[in-house]
Structures are given as structure tokens and as C-alpha cells.
Amino acid sequence: MYWWIKARRAHINVAMGLFVFAVLVWLFRDRLAAMPSLAGGNEVQLMLLAPLSVCAAIIATLSARVHDVEDAGIRPFARMDAALVILVVLAAVGIGYGFSWALGSGAAGAVGRNTALLTGFMLMCRPLLGERSLVIPLAWILLVVVEGYDGLGHPHAWALLPAPGTDLPVLAVTAVVFISGVLLSSRGKS
């Protein structure tokens, strides 16, 4: 296990990803930024961008595999990868809720859920795209920013990311997407 963590550089990638995530959550809080959209100008929460650091850390860690050793199938590397992803996302959820409680930020309460959703999308595409699947969370965020709001600035139901952290249908969709992503990403591996 120790060598797997060292070979994957998880001790560096995950620590830095979560550190940058925590700094971004603290800096962004409930701040809004004017962004262009097809429905006119929108004020979008900067917090939508914070999960990208965690997604980048996860994909960097998962992509740093030692093919010869892991293809031998002696150890359950796919389960270890899945456990790592779940723990990292749970840490992001904890950071989000911790800052939400400490700072009174509603956006920080949703950032952990958004991290799980974007990580799930990324992992669902990982068997096809490999490392390039990091583009999927970025593309989803850009789609939400450009097309996810109506003319009055209200988010569309499909956008998911701007929803409050306690929105039960969005939590259910997030759980399904995240679990599917973890299962699809590790399918076909030992």
C-alpha cells in the first residue's frame, strides 16, 4: 500500500489538490462574477470553479499507474483506486461543509456535492478519454455558465451546479453519477 501511494504520487497530488481546493473555497465564499452567457450577462458564483483542483488531483493520481505491476493483477488496484477517489471526494465534502458552517457560506455547502458530481462525470469518461477526461468537468462548468441560466438569472434544472447544497433531487443525481463514475472507471481492472 505504501509503495502504491508513492508510485501514484497520491501523497503529493491529493494533498496539493485538497489544499488548493480549501484555499479557493475560503477565497470564493459567496462571491459572484459577471460572466457572458447566451441569455445575456449572468452573475455566477466563483465557487463553481473550485472543484477543478480536486478533479485534477484525482486524474493525475489515477493516471500515474505503473502498468507492468498493476497489470499483473496481484493486488486489487482497482479497489484501491476507487477507495482513494471516494476518500478524496469525502474530504472535499467535509471541507465544503466545514467552511459553510464556519463562514456561513451557502456556496461552500454545495461545493462538496459539486465536486462529487464533476468527479463522477470525469470518471465516467475516463475509460474512453484517459487523462483527457479532466476536460469533462471544465466543459460542464462552462456549459452551465454560458447556457445554464435563463434571461432572469435563474438556473435551469439541468444545470445542477448552482442548486443549493440541500437540494434532494440534485443530491440523488449526484450520488448516481458519482457511483456510476467510480464503477465505470474501475470496470475491467483487477
ChimeraX attribute file (.defattr): number of C-alpha atoms within 10 A of each C-alpha:
attribute: neighborCount
match mode: 1-to-1
recipient: residues
	/A:1	9
	/A:2	7
	/A:3	8
	/A:4	15
	/A:5	14
	/A:6	11
	/A:7	14
	/A:8	18
	/A:9	18
	/A:10	20
	/A:11	13
	/A:12	13
	/A:13	19
	/A:14	23
	/A:15	15
	/A:16	15
	/A:17	22
	/A:18	21
	/A:19	16
	/A:20	18
	/A:21	25
	/A:22	22
	/A:23	11
	/A:24	17
	/A:25	26
	/A:26	19
	/A:27	13
	/A:28	19
	/A:29	20
	/A:30	18
	/A:31	13
	/A:32	13
	/A:33	11
	/A:34	12
	/A:35	14
	/A:36	14
	/A:37	19
	/A:38	13
	/A:39	14
	/A:40	14
	/A:41	16
	/A:42	23
	/A:43	15
	/A:44	21
	/A:45	19
	/A:46	19
	/A:47	25
	/A:48	23
	/A:49	19
	/A:50	23
	/A:51	30
	/A:52	22
	/A:53	20
	/A:54	29
	/A:55	31
	/A:56	21
	/A:57	24
	/A:58	24
	/A:59	22
	/A:60	19
	/A:61	22
	/A:62	21
	/A:63	13
	/A:64	13
	/A:65	16
	/A:66	11
	/A:67	8
	/A:68	8
	/A:69	11
	/A:70	16
	/A:71	13
	/A:72	9
	/A:73	12
	/A:74	9
	/A:75	13
	/A:76	11
	/A:77	19
	/A:78	20
	/A:79	16
	/A:80	15
	/A:81	19
	/A:82	18
	/A:83	13
	/A:84	18
	/A:85	26
	/A:86	17
	/A:87	12
	/A:88	22
	/A:89	26
	/A:90	16
	/A:91	15
	/A:92	25
	/A:93	21
	/A:94	15
	/A:95	22
	/A:96	28
	/A:97	23
	/A:98	16
	/A:99	21
	/A:100	21
	/A:101	13
	/A:102	10
	/A:103	13
	/A:104	14
	/A:105	20
	/A:106	18
	/A:107	26
	/A:108	31
	/A:109	24
	/A:110	24
	/A:111	30
	/A:112	23
	/A:113	29
	/A:114	31
	/A:115	30
	/A:116	28
	/A:117	27
	/A:118	27
	/A:119	31
	/A:120	29
	/A:121	22
	/A:122	31
	/A:123	32
	/A:124	23
	/A:125	19
	/A:126	23
	/A:127	16
	/A:128	11
	/A:129	14
	/A:130	15
	/A:131	18
	/A:132	12
	/A:133	21
	/A:134	24
	/A:135	16
	/A:136	21
	/A:137	24
	/A:138	18
	/A:139	11
	/A:140	17
	/A:141	20
	/A:142	15
	/A:143	14
	/A:144	21
	/A:145	25
	/A:146	18
	/A:147	18
	/A:148	24
	/A:149	25
	/A:150	14
	/A:151	12
	/A:152	10
	/A:153	14
	/A:154	11
	/A:155	19
	/A:156	15
	/A:157	13
	/A:158	12
	/A:159	17
	/A:160	20
	/A:161	28
	/A:162	23
	/A:163	20
	/A:164	17
	/A:165	20
	/A:166	12
	/A:167	11
	/A:168	11
	/A:169	12
	/A:170	21
	/A:171	20
	/A:172	11
	/A:173	12
	/A:174	23
	/A:175	16
	/A:176	13
	/A:177	21
	/A:178	26
	/A:179	19
	/A:180	16
	/A:181	25
	/A:182	24
	/A:183	17
	/A:184	16
	/A:185	23
	/A:186	20
	/A:187	12
	/A:188	9
	/A:189	12
	/A:190	14
